[in-house]
Amino acid sequence: MKMRTILILLLLLMAGTANAQELLKGTVYESSGGTRLPDVFVRNINNKQLGLSDKQGNFSIKAETGNTLIFEAPGYVSDTLYLIDMNPKKIRLVTQTIALREVKISSTRKAFDPHKEYPEVYTKSKLYILSPTTWFGKEARRARRLKKFFRREEEERKVDAVFTRAYVGSIVPLKGEDLDDFMLMYRPTYEFIKGNNNVSLAVYINDSYKKFEALPPEKRKPQKLVTPAVN
């Protein structure tokens, strides 16, 4: 009887381990037109697994039921998925231009230090001359794509830190939706923020406001944002 109990426990443990190593697969789409989205960052907050959708918007990531996944991409509102089963998933991300009035988007986001949170990505992304797998291996190539994603995310957060709603609203006489649209249309690049001071940013905002005011009313809405691909 004791041996039987041990065998049952071992089988349950093996089943649990197999389940934990199961791959969840799915595809990420844009909610409005059904376009497949590449380079969407997928994060399992339970087991710390990471992934990026491919050129066809497909993704796979180790997970199990009860896990929570986060889907993020520049220009889109993040989506959260709680797994109740392991069936293939269809994820639809809403563009910020559509969702801006539906959700409260903060200009400041939680501090993000990928070097500290995901050190294995930086280790696996290194290239070694005498190690072909670091050049051509699937894990190494995936790590380099994630590293580029992290760099872009860090840059966007630095823009967020200075191009805030409060700061822009103190310079231009816009409020509500008009201010939101203006900020989306004339958001400065990271390169501009890095190479200029607050005075230059204020001048840029004023010049951009003049351009915004010169537009006919129907043109004062941001165009659809396109997610840049990570090579």
ABEGO torsion letter per residue (X at the ends): XAAAAAAAAAAAAAAAAAAAABBBBBBBBBAAAGBBBBGBBBBBAAAGBBBBBBAAGBBBBBBBBGBBBBBBBBGBBBBBBBBABABBBBBBBBBAAAAAAABBBBABBBBBBAAAABAAAAAAABBBAABAAAAABAAAAAAAAAAAAAAAAAAAAAAAAABBAAAAAAABBBBEAAAAAAAAAABBBAAAAAABBAAAAAAAAAAAAAAAAABBAAAABBBBBBBBBBX
